[in-house]
């Protein structure tokens, strides 16, 4: 379900949005929705990546020991 809303944009940004929307053969609304969704998805990915990195950093010493153990079984 879509809800109509109103936002204020600078004249320069609105011109750029309209130009890009036209190039992509989209309406202004569709273009803005696509861009906002891309931003939201990137933000969510970045947050998850940060959490994953924190986990890896907390477990780095153990993971490195396990990797070294596994590598010790490889044939020279």
Secondary structure in CASP SS format (residue, H / E / C, confidence):
PFRMAT SS
TARGET T0000
AUTHOR 0000-0000-0000
METHOD secondary structure of the structure
MODEL  1
X C 1.00
X C 1.00
X C 1.00
X C 1.00
X C 1.00
X C 1.00
X C 1.00
X C 1.00
X C 1.00
X C 1.00
X H 1.00
X H 1.00
X H 1.00
X H 1.00
X H 1.00
X H 1.00
X H 1.00
X H 1.00
X H 1.00
X H 1.00
X H 1.00
X H 1.00
X H 1.00
X C 1.00
X C 1.00
X C 1.00
X C 1.00
X H 1.00
X H 1.00
X H 1.00
X H 1.00
X H 1.00
X H 1.00
X H 1.00
X H 1.00
X H 1.00
X H 1.00
X H 1.00
X H 1.00
X H 1.00
X H 1.00
X H 1.00
X H 1.00
X H 1.00
X H 1.00
X H 1.00
X H 1.00
X H 1.00
X H 1.00
X H 1.00
X H 1.00
X H 1.00
X H 1.00
X H 1.00
X H 1.00
X H 1.00
X H 1.00
X H 1.00
X H 1.00
X H 1.00
X H 1.00
X H 1.00
X H 1.00
X H 1.00
X H 1.00
X H 1.00
X H 1.00
X H 1.00
X H 1.00
X H 1.00
X H 1.00
X H 1.00
X C 1.00
X C 1.00
X C 1.00
X C 1.00
END
